[in-house]
Amino acid sequence: QVQLVESGGGLVQAGGSLRLSCAASGGTFSSYAMGWFRQAPGKEREFVATISASGGRTYYADSVKGRFTTSRDHAKNTVYLQMNSLKPEDTAVYYCAADYRAYSDGYTYQEYEYDYWGQGTQVTVSS
């Protein structure tokens, strides 16, 4: 059983930056691709970014490409989401998720493929 705990959310002005962290425990971190999703009020949860188990491959939603960067630190069992040039439309609860990938270095943007989820952290961007 993998536990995921997000942190780093908060209130920021448009154009500002935040870095989210997601600490993993209870599993072999290097066997999991990690994803970031978000859910704005009144909207469905949507894909934001993903990073492969090795950290060598990443993929982003078009809405955040060029502004957000995901990375991982295997020594700390932590995945990060660096968010720059934030916009009010980035306001949402952000979730990290883990997808078991012991035998491949792939990744997925499909929500249903993720096995474990964190509790979420609120990001609010003011205009």
URZI-V165917 format. One record per helix or strand of 2 or more residues. SS is the DSSP state (H for helix, E for strand). FROM is the first residue (numbers start at 0). TO is the last residue. If there is no record, write none. Layout:
ss=SS from=FROM to=TO
ss=SS from=FROM to=TO
//
This chain:
ss=E from=2 to=6
ss=E from=9 to=12
ss=E from=17 to=24
ss=H from=28 to=30
ss=E from=31 to=38
ss=E from=45 to=50
ss=E from=57 to=59
ss=E from=67 to=72
ss=E from=77 to=82
ss=H from=87 to=89
ss=E from=91 to=99
ss=H from=110 to=112
ss=E from=115 to=116
ss=E from=120 to=125
//
